Amino acid sequence: MTSADTTVTFTSLNLAEPLLRALAEKNYTHPSPIQAQAIPHLLQGRDIFGCAQTGTGKTAAFALPILQLLDARPKARTPGRPRVLILTPTRELAAQIGDNIALYGKHLKLRHTVIFGGVGQQPQVDRLQAGVDIVVATPGRLLDLMGQGAVRLDQIEIFVLDEADRMLDMGFAPDVKRVIQRLPAKRQSLLFSATMPQEIRDIAANLLRDPIDIAVTPVATTAERIDQRVMFVQGADKHRLLVHVLEKHDDGLVLVFTRTKHGANRLVQKLDRDGIPAAAIHGNKSQGARTRALDDFRTGRTRVLVATDIAARGIDVKGIGLVVNFDLPNEPEAYVHRIGRTARAGADGLAISFCSPDEREYLRDIQRLIRQDVAVEREHPFSQGGGGAGSSHAGDRAPSQPSRGGRAAATHPHPSQHRGDRRGSARGQGASDERRGRHEHRAQTPRKPHGARSAQASAPEAKPVEVAPKSRTAGFFSALFRGRR
């Protein structure tokens, strides 16, 4: 993605020569808006609360100034005591951030390591004991190594909480709080998130130390270059509709989202029987299997990747031309993150959502969140199998408000009545993910059974974005920064 102000370049941001050289080698010359706004303040040592839409390059926004600040004030490395901690919710995102740090810092003499669960810990311990400047970590494995004395946080100078809203959605708030309590009070803190509702803005303004508040896109918006469509279909016909869509759109990579891990596995098996090679990625897969699936997807050896919401954020794969919501998410914010995997770095993208009769309420929630209707595509072989979808949805747009007297409204409670259950599910399943290296994505308990780059030189990597935290956010951020003053 390029900056709207083409007069701003990475050179004009006063980045050090080794960083500019690394950027030039990748033909990165113009920063994205979040990079252009954040980098100067971070170089001055300011706290940041940053919000930007998915694919806008938040990783470079904090990685570049961190590398420059560390290089400008060199210190002898102490075993197990890094100077920078970047905390992120998933293994894939942690690995991706590590890759970008290696890319931007290739001409510097700084060391970093990535630690997460699902793999053997001894190599991670060995790297920590050899001395590193930067640690990129998921909460669970980090706490394990802290408990074993392999890493201490008393020398942290800069702390980054990336994808803060996703941390909350995955139930990591208690783990993050434990990490924060071990950090020194004097530090530079950076919070990056996909969305910034007023509730969070107020908390950040009150509790961050003289923060700079940066928001470069409206809250909960979807990328302008994504063509969004919805197909009404009976649940039993979804698999055959997916085969039809894949045959019709036979170019580029396709990312398909299901609501559950079992559903992802089952869909891959069905596609294989249809002669369509596909792979699945979700929290129950081993880290090796997840890495292989992503590598095959990135290289095009596997055209179709079926995923749970573990891939809704933090996965930056070029060439995803189509995102299919095989199951609509029961959290409307997840829709924004999912479709944000396409139309990255200035490219166009297509997002198609399958909506069965029992998912109509999910669609209404999504449209209320993104403040727009999703175009209905009726020309498909199963359009008459949607339980009367064709007749009940007049016009070319899906209704953003529940139809009066509909069966769903009469028999099923409003989504808000189930939020307590979702929080419990997140803590019970999502929070145990990286904590013990078992799985990472949030439990998907249904809350309503009813129902190319730009032609101009682009900014470095386009990293994830996303989500409006619920009311529990206030307590989390209050604990996060308690005692800073």
Kinemage of the C-alpha trace (Angstrom):
@kinemage 1
@onewidth
@group {chain A} dominant
@subgroup {mainchain}
@vectorlist {calphas} color= white
{ca met a 1} P 0.000 0.000 0.000
{ca thr a 2} L 1.267 3.453 -0.829
{ca ser a 3} L 0.800 6.654 1.038
{ca ala a 4} L -1.830 9.054 -0.207
{ca asp a 5} L 0.832 11.767 0.124
{ca thr a 6} L 3.407 10.707 -2.453
{ca thr a 7} L 5.821 13.429 -1.292
{ca val a 8} L 6.493 11.421 1.871
{ca thr a 9} L 9.252 8.870 1.464
{ca phe a 10} L 11.085 6.648 3.891
{ca thr a 11} L 14.106 8.906 3.388
{ca ser a 12} L 12.086 11.927 4.529
{ca leu a 13} L 11.237 10.081 7.770
{ca asn a 14} L 14.900 10.290 8.840
{ca leu a 15} L 15.427 6.567 8.958
{ca ala a 16} L 18.993 5.355 9.254
{ca glu a 17} L 20.956 4.409 6.153
{ca pro a 18} L 21.068 0.639 6.865
{ca leu a 19} L 17.285 0.583 7.125
{ca leu a 20} L 16.836 2.638 3.966
{ca arg a 21} L 19.186 0.289 2.149
{ca ala a 22} L 17.145 -2.738 3.203
{ca leu a 23} L 13.928 -1.024 2.125
{ca ala a 24} L 15.413 -0.007 -1.215
{ca glu a 25} L 16.432 -3.601 -1.884
{ca lys a 26} L 12.731 -4.502 -1.703
{ca asn a 27} L 11.734 -1.434 -3.756
{ca tyr a 28} L 9.931 0.110 -0.800
{ca thr a 29} L 10.103 3.894 -1.109
{ca his a 30} L 6.782 5.357 0.073
{ca pro a 31} L 5.382 4.614 3.525
{ca ser a 32} L 1.759 3.793 4.134
{ca pro a 33} L -0.264 6.291 6.213
{ca ile a 34} L 0.185 4.388 9.483
{ca gln a 35} L 3.928 4.208 8.859
{ca ala a 36} L 4.237 7.864 7.896
{ca gln a 37} L 2.381 8.965 11.014
{ca ala a 38} L 3.827 6.546 13.562
{ca ile a 39} L 7.522 6.368 12.703
{ca pro a 40} L 8.490 9.984 13.550
{ca his a 41} L 6.789 9.834 16.955
{ca leu a 42} L 8.283 6.452 17.801
{ca leu a 43} L 11.749 7.702 16.942
{ca gln a 44} L 11.158 10.441 19.535
{ca gly a 45} L 10.368 7.829 22.178
{ca arg a 46} L 6.640 8.559 22.395
{ca asp a 47} L 3.952 6.068 23.401
{ca ile a 48} L 1.583 5.189 20.566
{ca phe a 49} L -1.941 3.918 20.335
{ca gly a 50} L -2.318 3.022 16.661
{ca cys a 51} L -5.276 1.815 14.672
{ca ala a 52} L -5.242 0.945 10.988
{ca gln a 53} L -7.210 -1.174 8.575
{ca thr a 54} L -5.930 -4.609 7.645
{ca gly a 55} L -3.107 -4.685 5.146
{ca thr a 56} L -1.770 -1.208 5.925
{ca gly a 57} L 1.692 -2.153 7.182
{ca lys a 58} L 1.552 -1.821 10.962
{ca thr a 59} L 4.510 -4.173 11.450
{ca ala a 60} L 6.897 -1.877 9.629
{ca ala a 61} L 5.380 1.087 11.474
{ca phe a 62} L 6.836 -0.201 14.738
{ca ala a 63} L 9.666 -2.484 13.565
{ca leu a 64} L 11.625 0.168 11.655
{ca pro a 65} L 11.844 2.746 14.491
{ca ile a 66} L 12.540 0.010 17.062
{ca leu a 67} L 15.507 -1.212 15.035
{ca gln a 68} L 16.811 2.333 14.660
{ca leu a 69} L 16.448 3.152 18.362
{ca leu a 70} L 18.277 -0.001 19.446
{ca asp a 71} L 21.072 0.538 16.929
{ca ala a 72} L 21.505 4.142 18.047
{ca arg a 73} L 22.033 3.164 21.699
{ca pro a 74} L 23.969 -0.109 21.628
{ca lys a 75} L 24.287 -2.190 24.784
{ca ala a 76} L 25.997 -5.436 25.626
{ca arg a 77} L 23.576 -8.353 25.427
{ca thr a 78} L 22.655 -10.126 28.634
{ca pro a 79} L 21.596 -13.787 28.410
{ca gly a 80} L 17.834 -14.146 28.725
{ca arg a 81} L 17.227 -10.398 29.060
{ca pro a 82} L 15.996 -8.790 25.827
{ca arg a 83} L 15.544 -5.060 25.348
{ca val a 84} L 12.356 -5.225 23.282
{ca leu a 85} L 9.289 -7.429 23.668
{ca ile a 86} L 6.680 -7.720 20.918
{ca leu a 87} L 3.649 -9.650 22.112
{ca thr a 88} L 1.284 -11.055 19.513
{ca pro a 89} L -1.603 -13.537 19.634
{ca thr a 90} L -0.708 -16.273 17.120
{ca arg a 91} L 2.297 -18.286 16.037
{ca glu a 92} L 1.845 -17.349 12.396
{ca leu a 93} L 1.830 -13.639 13.155
{ca ala a 94} L 4.821 -13.970 15.470
{ca ala a 95} L 6.796 -15.769 12.764
{ca gln a 96} L 5.752 -13.181 10.197
{ca ile a 97} L 6.867 -10.291 12.405
{ca gly a 98} L 10.167 -12.065 12.970
{ca asp a 99} L 10.669 -12.432 9.228
{ca asn a 100} L 10.083 -8.720 8.700
{ca ile a 101} L 12.469 -7.744 11.487
{ca ala a 102} L 15.099 -9.897 9.813
{ca leu a 103} L 14.362 -8.204 6.490
{ca tyr a 104} L 14.499 -4.615 7.739
{ca gly a 105} L 17.448 -5.205 10.074
{ca lys a 106} L 19.598 -7.261 7.723
{ca his a 107} L 22.324 -4.567 7.671
{ca leu a 108} L 22.323 -4.043 11.431
{ca lys a 109} L 24.092 -6.059 14.118
{ca leu a 110} L 20.984 -6.682 16.158
{ca arg a 111} L 19.641 -10.087 17.131
{ca his a 112} L 16.066 -11.211 17.509
{ca thr a 113} L 14.226 -14.446 18.181
{ca val a 114} L 10.670 -15.707 17.955
{ca ile a 115} L 9.169 -17.888 20.674
{ca phe a 116} L 5.831 -19.661 20.554
{ca gly a 117} L 4.268 -22.951 21.533
{ca gly a 118} L 3.673 -26.059 19.480
{ca val a 119} L 7.384 -26.684 18.889
{ca gly a 120} L 10.287 -27.770 21.064
{ca gln a 121} L 11.383 -25.073 23.483
{ca gln a 122} L 15.073 -25.926 23.836
{ca pro a 123} L 16.188 -24.155 20.623
{ca gln a 124} L 14.306 -21.084 21.833
{ca val a 125} L 15.983 -21.274 25.245
{ca asp a 126} L 19.381 -21.620 23.584
{ca arg a 127} L 18.846 -18.480 21.501
{ca leu a 128} L 17.673 -16.538 24.539
{ca gln a 129} L 20.718 -17.587 26.535
{ca ala a 130} L 23.005 -16.591 23.659
{ca gly a 131} L 21.618 -13.063 24.029
{ca val a 132} L 19.064 -11.281 21.857
{ca asp a 133} L 17.910 -7.694 21.529
{ca ile a 134} L 14.328 -8.347 20.424
{ca val a 135} L 11.884 -11.079 21.379
{ca val a 136} L 8.688 -11.671 19.417
{ca ala a 137} L 6.441 -13.937 21.444
{ca thr a 138} L 3.016 -15.377 21.996
{ca pro a 139} L 1.807 -15.146 25.593
{ca gly a 140} L 1.693 -18.819 26.572
{ca arg a 141} L 5.209 -19.926 25.663
{ca leu a 142} L 6.632 -16.646 26.955
{ca leu a 143} L 5.082 -17.253 30.382
{ca asp a 144} L 6.374 -20.835 30.375
{ca leu a 145} L 9.939 -19.660 29.750
{ca met a 146} L 9.590 -16.874 32.292
{ca gly a 147} L 8.505 -19.440 34.866
{ca gln a 148} L 11.563 -21.537 34.085
{ca gly a 149} L 13.889 -18.552 34.414
{ca ala a 150} L 14.918 -18.716 30.749
{ca val a 151} L 13.842 -15.126 30.096
{ca arg a 152} L 13.461 -12.040 32.273
{ca leu a 153} L 11.769 -8.799 31.301
{ca asp a 154} L 13.444 -6.372 33.697
{ca gln a 155} L 15.567 -4.802 30.930
{ca ile a 156} L 12.729 -4.196 28.463
{ca glu a 157} L 12.962 -0.714 26.982
{ca ile a 158} L 10.176 -0.982 24.396
{ca phe a 159} L 7.011 -3.066 24.674
{ca val a 160} L 4.664 -3.686 21.751
{ca leu a 161} L 1.219 -5.178 22.161
{ca asp a 162} L 0.190 -6.087 18.625
{ca glu a 163} L -3.366 -7.038 17.661
{ca ala a 164} L -4.585 -6.007 21.104
{ca asp a 165} L -8.231 -6.653 20.299
{ca arg a 166} L -7.446 -10.122 19.017
{ca met a 167} L -5.636 -10.854 22.278
{ca leu a 168} L -8.861 -10.124 24.095
{ca asp a 169} L -11.004 -12.139 21.707
{ca met a 170} L -8.745 -15.161 22.182
{ca gly a 171} L -9.003 -14.898 25.949
{ca phe a 172} L -5.391 -13.873 26.546
{ca ala a 173} L -6.145 -10.910 28.815
{ca pro a 174} L -4.985 -12.691 32.026
{ca asp a 175} L -1.767 -13.850 30.369
{ca val a 176} L -1.033 -10.394 28.990
{ca lys a 177} L -1.638 -8.869 32.404
{ca arg a 178} L 0.878 -11.268 33.952
{ca val a 179} L 3.455 -10.284 31.343
{ca ile a 180} L 2.843 -6.563 31.866
{ca gln a 181} L 3.343 -6.920 35.614
{ca arg a 182} L 6.896 -8.145 34.994
{ca leu a 183} L 7.899 -5.196 32.816
{ca pro a 184} L 9.781 -2.189 34.183
{ca ala a 185} L 7.603 0.873 34.754
{ca lys a 186} L 9.918 3.049 32.687
{ca arg a 187} L 9.469 1.923 29.112
{ca gln a 188} L 8.084 3.006 25.770
{ca ser a 189} L 4.768 1.283 25.048
{ca leu a 190} L 3.109 0.741 21.683
{ca leu a 191} L -0.412 -0.592 21.217
{ca phe a 192} L -1.584 -1.482 17.754
{ca ser a 193} L -5.043 -2.709 16.907
{ca ala a 194} L -7.376 -2.984 13.970
{ca thr a 195} L -10.111 -0.776 15.353
{ca met a 196} L -10.362 1.999 17.868
{ca pro a 197} L -13.865 2.524 19.232
{ca gln a 198} L -14.378 5.549 21.420
{ca glu a 199} L -14.356 3.392 24.531
{ca ile a 200} L -10.782 2.303 23.855
{ca arg a 201} L -9.702 5.776 22.786
{ca asp a 202} L -10.817 7.158 26.137
{ca ile a 203} L -8.998 4.459 28.076
{ca ala a 204} L -5.797 4.881 26.062
{ca ala a 205} L -5.874 8.660 26.424
{ca asn a 206} L -6.192 8.364 30.193
{ca leu a 207} L -3.751 5.559 30.887
{ca leu a 208} L -0.985 5.703 28.288
{ca arg a 209} L 1.889 7.994 29.096
{ca asp a 210} L 1.399 11.115 26.995
{ca pro a 211} L 0.278 8.990 24.032
{ca ile a 212} L 0.074 9.786 20.370
{ca asp a 213} L -3.286 8.606 19.048
{ca ile a 214} L -3.167 7.476 15.427
{ca ala a 215} L -6.148 6.206 13.432
{ca val a 216} L -5.792 6.191 9.671
{ca thr a 217} L -9.051 4.476 8.671
{ca pro a 218} L -12.618 4.467 9.970
{ca val a 219} L -13.501 1.896 12.583
{ca ala a 220} L -14.653 -1.498 11.252
{ca thr a 221} L -14.425 -0.595 7.579
{ca thr a 222} L -13.606 -3.043 4.816
{ca ala a 223} L -11.064 -2.436 2.102
{ca glu a 224} L -12.425 -0.320 -0.738
{ca arg a 225} L -10.899 -2.577 -3.392
{ca ile a 226} L -12.769 -5.686 -2.227
{ca asp a 227} L -15.829 -6.690 -4.232
{ca gln a 228} L -18.149 -8.136 -1.567
{ca arg a 229} L -20.973 -10.506 -2.460
{ca val a 230} L -23.313 -12.868 -0.644
{ca met a 231} L -24.948 -16.035 -1.999
{ca phe a 232} L -28.029 -17.401 -0.261
{ca val a 233} L -27.911 -21.182 -0.153
{ca gln a 234} L -29.129 -24.114 1.893
{ca gly a 235} L -26.471 -25.446 4.247
{ca ala a 236} L -26.525 -28.858 2.583
{ca asp a 237} L -25.664 -27.266 -0.769
{ca lys a 238} L -22.712 -25.194 0.410
{ca his a 239} L -20.091 -27.744 -0.596
{ca arg a 240} L -21.436 -28.035 -4.141
{ca leu a 241} L -21.707 -24.261 -4.373
{ca leu a 242} L -18.062 -23.942 -3.339
{ca val a 243} L -17.016 -26.334 -6.103
{ca his a 244} L -19.022 -24.202 -8.551
{ca val a 245} L -17.359 -20.996 -7.320
{ca leu a 246} L -13.866 -22.527 -7.525
{ca glu a 247} L -14.500 -23.673 -11.091
{ca lys a 248} L -15.844 -20.267 -12.055
{ca his a 249} L -12.966 -18.368 -10.420
{ca asp a 250} L -10.061 -20.547 -11.456
{ca asp a 251} L -7.222 -18.011 -11.180
{ca gly a 252} L -5.286 -16.997 -8.084
{ca leu a 253} L -5.195 -18.321 -4.555
{ca val a 254} L -8.400 -18.967 -2.644
{ca leu a 255} L -8.785 -18.743 1.133
{ca val a 256} L -11.902 -20.449 2.513
{ca phe a 257} L -13.089 -19.837 6.075
{ca thr a 258} L -15.080 -22.280 8.166
{ca arg a 259} L -16.395 -21.735 11.658
{ca thr a 260} L -14.889 -24.861 13.235
{ca lys a 261} L -11.757 -26.993 13.018
{ca his a 262} L -13.778 -30.121 12.317
{ca gly a 263} L -15.617 -28.295 9.556
{ca ala a 264} L -12.310 -27.314 7.950
{ca asn a 265} L -11.023 -30.892 7.956
{ca arg a 266} L -14.287 -32.238 6.593
{ca leu a 267} L -14.387 -29.662 3.796
{ca val a 268} L -10.817 -30.471 2.719
{ca gln a 269} L -11.726 -34.167 2.521
{ca lys a 270} L -14.743 -33.391 0.336
{ca leu a 271} L -12.710 -31.149 -1.968
{ca asp a 272} L -10.041 -33.825 -2.320
{ca arg a 273} L -12.732 -36.305 -3.389
{ca asp a 274} L -13.813 -33.751 -5.995
{ca gly a 275} L -10.274 -33.601 -7.354
{ca ile a 276} L -9.583 -30.153 -5.875
{ca pro a 277} L -6.356 -30.226 -3.840
{ca ala a 278} L -6.739 -28.269 -0.615
{ca ala a 279} L -5.120 -28.001 2.795
{ca ala a 280} L -6.473 -27.051 6.206
{ca ile a 281} L -4.975 -24.818 8.865
{ca his a 282} L -6.354 -24.499 12.381
{ca gly a 283} L -5.347 -24.672 16.015
{ca asn a 284} L -5.388 -28.468 16.287
{ca lys a 285} L -2.800 -28.846 13.542
{ca ser a 286} L 0.819 -29.253 14.607
{ca gln a 287} L 3.068 -26.292 14.010
{ca gly a 288} L 4.910 -28.232 11.325
{ca ala a 289} L 1.688 -29.014 9.498
{ca arg a 290} L 0.575 -25.385 9.729
{ca thr a 291} L 3.892 -24.131 8.409
{ca arg a 292} L 3.853 -26.591 5.503
{ca ala a 293} L 0.273 -25.683 4.616
{ca leu a 294} L 1.087 -21.974 4.563
{ca asp a 295} L 4.284 -22.497 2.571
{ca asp a 296} L 2.448 -24.596 -0.014
{ca phe a 297} L -0.255 -21.953 -0.208
{ca arg a 298} L 2.196 -19.074 -0.584
{ca thr a 299} L 4.083 -20.836 -3.365
{ca gly a 300} L 0.919 -21.891 -5.162
{ca arg a 301} L 1.511 -25.625 -4.737
{ca thr a 302} L -1.859 -25.631 -2.975
{ca arg a 303} L -4.358 -23.228 -4.489
{ca val a 304} L -7.083 -23.617 -1.851
{ca leu a 305} L -6.464 -23.154 1.859
{ca val a 306} L -9.319 -23.891 4.261
{ca ala a 307} L -8.933 -22.151 7.594
{ca thr a 308} L -10.621 -21.198 10.799
{ca asp a 309} L -10.285 -17.658 12.110
{ca ile a 310} L -6.702 -18.428 13.076
{ca ala a 311} L -5.882 -17.153 9.573
{ca ala a 312} L -8.193 -14.142 9.733
{ca arg a 313} L -5.349 -11.987 10.994
{ca gly a 314} L -1.637 -11.947 10.666
{ca ile a 315} L -1.442 -13.904 7.425
{ca asp a 316} L 0.042 -11.818 4.621
{ca val a 317} L 0.007 -13.922 1.463
{ca lys a 318} L 0.310 -12.267 -1.920
{ca gly a 319} L -2.000 -13.393 -4.671
{ca ile a 320} L -5.151 -14.218 -2.690
{ca gly a 321} L -7.732 -13.188 -5.247
{ca leu a 322} L -10.743 -14.722 -3.563
{ca val a 323} L -11.893 -15.162 0.033
{ca val a 324} L -14.890 -17.423 0.614
{ca asn a 325} L -16.836 -17.363 3.859
{ca phe a 326} L -18.081 -20.942 3.689
{ca asp a 327} L -19.555 -20.296 7.133
{ca leu a 328} L -20.421 -16.753 8.134
{ca pro a 329} L -18.589 -15.820 11.333
{ca asn a 330} L -20.649 -15.546 14.486
{ca glu a 331} L -18.541 -12.536 15.463
{ca pro a 332} L -19.223 -9.803 12.880
{ca glu a 333} L -15.798 -8.212 13.360
{ca ala a 334} L -14.186 -11.437 12.132
{ca tyr a 335} L -15.748 -10.768 8.737
{ca val a 336} L -13.634 -7.637 8.338
{ca his a 337} L -10.466 -9.534 9.216
{ca arg a 338} L -11.279 -12.471 6.977
{ca ile a 339} L -11.931 -10.544 3.793
{ca gly a 340} L -8.913 -8.354 4.538
{ca arg a 341} L -6.725 -11.263 3.418
{ca thr a 342} L -7.456 -10.224 -0.178
{ca ala a 343} L -7.001 -6.870 -1.938
{ca arg a 344} L -3.655 -6.316 -0.249
{ca ala a 345} L -0.884 -3.948 -1.337
{ca gly a 346} L -3.139 -2.068 -3.761
{ca ala a 347} L -4.576 -5.135 -5.520
{ca asp a 348} L -8.239 -5.862 -6.153
{ca gly a 349} L -10.009 -8.729 -4.450
{ca leu a 350} L -13.275 -10.634 -4.260
{ca ala a 351} L -15.023 -11.852 -1.123
{ca ile a 352} L -17.992 -14.231 -1.429
{ca ser a 353} L -20.043 -15.250 1.591
{ca phe a 354} L -22.386 -18.227 1.702
{ca cys a 355} L -25.449 -17.539 3.816
{ca ser a 356} L -27.770 -20.348 4.844
{ca pro a 357} L -31.183 -19.612 6.400
{ca asp a 358} L -29.830 -20.046 9.927
{ca glu a 359} L -27.042 -17.520 9.265
{ca arg a 360} L -29.205 -14.587 8.198
{ca glu a 361} L -28.830 -12.929 11.593
{ca tyr a 362} L -25.044 -13.140 11.289
{ca leu a 363} L -25.271 -11.335 7.948
{ca arg a 364} L -27.394 -8.587 9.462
{ca asp a 365} L -24.865 -8.125 12.258
{ca ile a 366} L -22.047 -7.872 9.709
{ca gln a 367} L -23.862 -5.261 7.652
{ca arg a 368} L -24.630 -3.207 10.727
{ca leu a 369} L -20.956 -3.296 11.672
{ca ile a 370} L -19.536 -2.341 8.274
{ca arg a 371} L -22.373 0.159 7.705
{ca gln a 372} L -23.130 -1.093 4.235
{ca asp a 373} L -25.185 -3.762 2.498
{ca val a 374} L -23.468 -6.680 0.794
{ca ala a 375} L -24.522 -7.241 -2.809
{ca val a 376} L -26.566 -10.390 -3.391
{ca glu a 377} L -25.409 -12.671 -6.199
{ca arg a 378} L -28.416 -14.695 -7.323
{ca glu a 379} L -27.011 -16.259 -10.489
{ca his a 380} L -25.769 -19.562 -9.154
{ca pro a 381} L -27.102 -23.127 -9.442
{ca phe a 382} L -28.350 -23.308 -5.865
{ca ser a 383} L -30.021 -19.929 -5.529
{ca gln a 384} L -33.459 -21.537 -5.111
{ca gly a 385} L -32.209 -23.686 -2.251
{ca gly a 386} L -31.879 -20.871 0.248
{ca gly a 387} L -35.171 -21.367 2.016
{ca gly a 388} L -36.950 -18.685 0.040
{ca ala a 389} L -33.955 -16.368 -0.070
{ca gly a 390} L -34.782 -15.216 -3.544
{ca ser a 391} L -38.243 -14.062 -2.670
{ca ser a 392} L -37.521 -12.698 0.780
{ca his a 393} L -34.614 -10.511 -0.279
{ca ala a 394} L -35.950 -8.179 -2.862
{ca gly a 395} L -33.551 -6.036 -4.854
{ca asp a 396} L -29.800 -6.464 -5.227
{ca arg a 397} L -28.788 -6.018 -1.591
{ca ala a 398} L -29.100 -8.173 1.456
{ca pro a 399} L -31.288 -6.553 4.125
{ca ser a 400} L -29.315 -4.866 6.872
{ca gln a 401} L -32.207 -5.051 9.358
{ca pro a 402} L -34.224 -8.095 10.448
{ca ser a 403} L -37.408 -8.617 8.494
{ca arg a 404} L -40.524 -7.947 10.545
{ca gly a 405} L -42.208 -11.053 11.845
{ca gly a 406} L -39.396 -13.340 10.665
{ca arg a 407} L -39.105 -16.744 12.261
{ca ala a 408} L -35.596 -16.073 13.484
{ca ala a 409} L -36.610 -12.947 15.336
{ca ala a 410} L -39.467 -14.773 16.992
{ca thr a 411} L -37.561 -17.839 18.141
{ca his a 412} L -34.013 -16.698 18.825
{ca pro a 413} L -32.638 -14.076 21.200
{ca his a 414} L -30.538 -11.135 20.150
{ca pro a 415} L -26.788 -11.797 19.800
{ca ser a 416} L -25.988 -9.668 22.829
{ca gln a 417} L -27.742 -12.166 25.068
{ca his a 418} L -25.056 -14.737 24.257
{ca arg a 419} L -21.958 -12.619 24.766
{ca gly a 420} L -21.297 -13.979 28.200
{ca asp a 421} L -21.131 -17.483 26.738
{ca arg a 422} L -18.673 -16.342 24.095
{ca arg a 423} L -16.378 -14.848 26.681
{ca gly a 424} L -16.373 -18.065 28.656
{ca ser a 425} L -15.611 -20.023 25.525
{ca ala a 426} L -12.716 -17.729 24.678
{ca arg a 427} L -11.175 -18.116 28.092
{ca gly a 428} L -11.702 -21.857 28.174
{ca gln a 429} L -10.390 -22.695 24.733
{ca gly a 430} L -8.618 -19.729 23.174
{ca ala a 431} L -6.632 -18.809 26.257
{ca ser a 432} L -5.218 -22.306 26.559
{ca asp a 433} L -3.917 -22.108 23.006
{ca glu a 434} L -0.402 -20.716 23.134
{ca arg a 435} L -0.307 -21.013 26.902
{ca arg a 436} L 0.250 -24.737 26.529
{ca gly a 437} L 0.983 -24.903 22.813
{ca arg a 438} L -2.221 -26.673 21.889
{ca his a 439} L -4.260 -24.315 19.703
{ca glu a 440} L -4.582 -20.660 18.854
{ca his a 441} L -7.877 -19.660 17.472
{ca arg a 442} L -10.807 -18.632 19.555
{ca ala a 443} L -13.512 -21.189 20.250
{ca gln a 444} L -16.271 -20.717 17.718
{ca thr a 445} L -19.329 -21.458 19.811
{ca pro a 446} L -22.303 -20.348 17.691
{ca arg a 447} L -24.051 -17.565 19.473
{ca lys a 448} L -27.245 -17.767 17.402
{ca pro a 449} L -28.152 -21.223 16.120
{ca his a 450} L -30.794 -19.510 13.933
{ca gly a 451} L -30.778 -17.519 11.928
{ca ala a 452} P -0.370 -6.680 -7.179
{ca arg a 453} L 0.831 -4.389 -5.653
{ca ser a 454} L 0.501 -0.724 -6.607
{ca ala a 455} L 2.207 0.509 -9.727
{ca gln a 456} L 4.059 2.941 -7.478
{ca ala a 457} L 6.672 1.551 -5.094
{ca ser a 458} L 4.742 0.169 -2.202
{ca ala a 459} L 5.143 0.246 1.529
{ca pro a 460} L 6.719 -2.703 3.290
{ca glu a 461} L 4.569 -5.717 4.001
{ca ala a 462} L 0.912 -5.286 4.583
{ca lys a 463} L 0.144 -6.677 7.958
{ca pro a 464} L -3.151 -7.492 9.588
{ca val a 465} L -5.748 -5.452 11.269
{ca glu a 466} L -9.011 -5.534 13.000
{ca val a 467} L -11.941 -5.793 15.632
{ca ala a 468} L -14.034 -3.861 18.056
{ca pro a 469} L -13.337 -5.091 21.578
{ca lys a 470} L -16.269 -5.634 23.865
{ca ser a 471} L -16.891 -4.091 27.280
{ca arg a 472} L -14.303 -6.306 28.968
{ca thr a 473} L -11.633 -4.220 27.248
{ca ala a 474} L -11.827 -1.448 29.800
{ca gly a 475} L -10.713 -3.632 32.683
{ca phe a 476} L -7.963 -5.170 30.613
{ca phe a 477} L -6.395 -1.887 29.561
{ca ser a 478} L -6.790 -0.451 33.031
{ca ala a 479} L -4.742 -3.362 34.399
{ca leu a 480} L -2.340 -3.051 31.517
{ca phe a 481} L -1.182 0.416 32.419
{ca arg a 482} L -1.862 0.535 36.137
{ca gly a 483} L 1.036 2.104 37.983
{ca arg a 484} L 2.624 3.704 34.931
{ca arg a 485} L 2.637 7.142 36.508
